[in-house]
Amino acid sequence: MVSHRTGLGKSGIDPVKCILGWWNRIWQGWRQDRLLQAVMRNTGYLFSGNTLSMVITSLMGLLTAVMLGAAGYGELGMIVMYASSVNRLFSFRMGEVVIKYAGQHLALGERRQASAVIKTAAAVEAVTSLFAYLLLVITAPAAALYIIKDPQAAPLLVFYGISLLGGLIAETCTATLQLGGHYRTQAALTLVQSLLTAVLIAVAFVLHGGLVAVLFAYLAGKLVLGLGSAIMALHWMRSLLGEGWHQTPFHLIANRREMARFAISTNLSGTINLVIRDSEVLWVGFFLSKVEAGYYKFALALMNVILMPITPFITTTFPEITRSVAQKSWRRLRDLIQRTSMVAAAWTLACGVGILLLGNWVLTLLKNGEYLPSYPAILILLLGFGTANIFFWNRPLLLAFGRPNYPLVVTALVGACKTLLMFILVRPYGFLAQAALLSSYFIVSVSLIVRKGWVLMKGEEASSLRENEMGVLTNGD
């Protein structure tokens, strides 16, 4: 009778109260999670800068696309991507090396050892950046002829390649700022870079500038970011590492072989990603033409807008993941991963709904619908990039466990299949086939890496629990 009068049904359970209670428990857990709060706060610093940069970059990207047209926009994308690809070919991803090894030393209070790691990383990165620019100068004529299909693009490749010299030790310096918690500095540098690039592109648009003017704007922004990161990292180094950090001898690195293997593994992983995932516009230009490359670059540019708010999560969670693994704080690590994934999923879903509702209409208005062929590629890419967005922590988790080879093997095998299929499918079916292959690559590889990381974490957690139980029994005896 009571349940009938209150309208609760036979079970006597009010579903609204259950949902509200469930949400209240989640919210209280989030409010009490200090690690999540720290990550969200640091992410907020980067997100604030990245949000403004995202708006500015998006508007300037649209302006550039309108100003250059599909063919010119495609050529711009290939020039920028070729320079960054050559740089990444020699990159040992020193940012990850610094965060993992210097971060571990700092967590244990070993500041001199951390100084040695950072100095070594900076020296290696400087040498490889110089080699990268030399290779760019040598290969520019061939790249202009066979990829961009415009011999006159060779001097433009060499010109924009100066950005490699501006970012001589950028990865090491950026990681050092992260270890020191100077995320606001990073956000400010990102914003200044975007503003400078935007102003120069706007001036070029008003003065009816062309590809050279846009490249100059991009180069100026890259130089500000690279040199600015170096200056600010050197400024904060004393407070992070102590007086006389620059005099620390290199031989204080006790695990040189392990660090070298880690760096080589991340370099191979970066090279594989370069061929498989991060040179898409170059592949489309090689297989098809500058016009199709322009359509595909436009679709990828929209994906970068979707990724931009999530990128700070990668930056801010990697040090926390590394610290949690080093301290064996498995509960804290699991909560951090789950809750940040929920935030990433909410953002990705909102973007997907927006694209479905407004994407076709907006592209119809842009430059009289010139970029409308990009819309199907945008929808296809959203599936793969959405998966990578939600599980953004997949590779950092395995790196924190000292397992860099597993992502390397997975991306190599899945990527080899993708590359083979590119040569079979892209020429007859166009850039939509390229988009489908890239999305499939993300979905398969990220799923496998996530599964491996989760299994490792659960295994370590169970092992720690057994050790604690054995310790309790031993003390009891």
Secondary structure, DSSP 8 states (H G I E B T S, - for coil): -HHHHHT-TTTT--HHHHHHHHHHHHHHHHHH-HHHHHHHHHHHHHHHHHHHHHHHHHHHHHHHHHHHHHHHHHHHHHHHHHHHHHHHHH---HHHHIIIIIHHHHHTT-HHHHHHHHHHHHHHHHHHHHHHHHHHHHHHHHHHHHTS--GGGHHHHHHHTHHHHHTTTHHHHHHHHHHTT-HHHHHHHHHHHHHHHHHHHHHHHHTT--HHHHHHHHHHHHHHHHHHHHHHHHHHHHHHH-TTGGG--GGG-TTHHHHHHHHHHHHHHHHHHHHHTS-HHHHHHHHS-HHHHHHHHHHHHHHHHHHTTTHHHHHHHHHHHHHHHHHT-HHHHHHHHHHHHHHHHHHHHHHHHHHHHHHHHHHHHGGGGTTTTHHHHHHHHHHHHHHHHHTTTHHHHHHHTT-THHHHHHHHHHHHHHHHHHHHHHHHH-HHHHHHHHHHHHHHHHHHHHHHHHHHHHHHHHHHHHHHHHHHHHHH-
